[in-house]
């Protein structure tokens, strides 16, 4: 009887430990509005919303001071994200399925020019801009083809 308790206790402990590990959601940029809630849980932040004419900005404020804004179209798609704070957010989380495209473009760019100054990646399906200085970084990423009509890139900040 004692052996069964030890094994089941170990199994339960292992299951609790697995649930405690933060697994990133795979949707953010290009995902749907539900992915914003997953990002909020992952960042353990507070969520606020602001409605605009063609989209809604859903802002997540993490306890670390990082702020991530996700721009959701009326159809429910995250067409842009922007961030600022003392550190960069988990770009794998924020960029979602576009993270691989970003890293490939970044590697190609770094092969041809030094890694100084702001980073600007412009491709037909993805634009990423990042900059800042020590203890303060800013960035944004958007999918040009998903931006609602009349929305300008300058609104993403």
RAHU-V781200 format. One record per run of one state. SS is the DSSP state (2 for helix, 1 for strand, 0 for the rest). FROM is the first residue (numbers start at 1). TO is the last residue. Records with the same first field share a line. If there is no record, write none. Layout:
BEGIN
SS = FROM-TO ; FROM-TO
END
This chain:
BEGIN
0 = 1-1 ; 21-31 ; 33-33 ; 44-45 ; 52-54 ; 62-66 ; 74-76 ; 86-90 ; 113-118 ; 124-125 ; 134-135 ; 143-143 ; 147-152 ; 156-157
2 = 2-20 ; 34-43 ; 91-112 ; 144-146 ; 153-155
1 = 32-32 ; 46-51 ; 55-61 ; 67-73 ; 77-85 ; 119-123 ; 126-133 ; 136-142
END
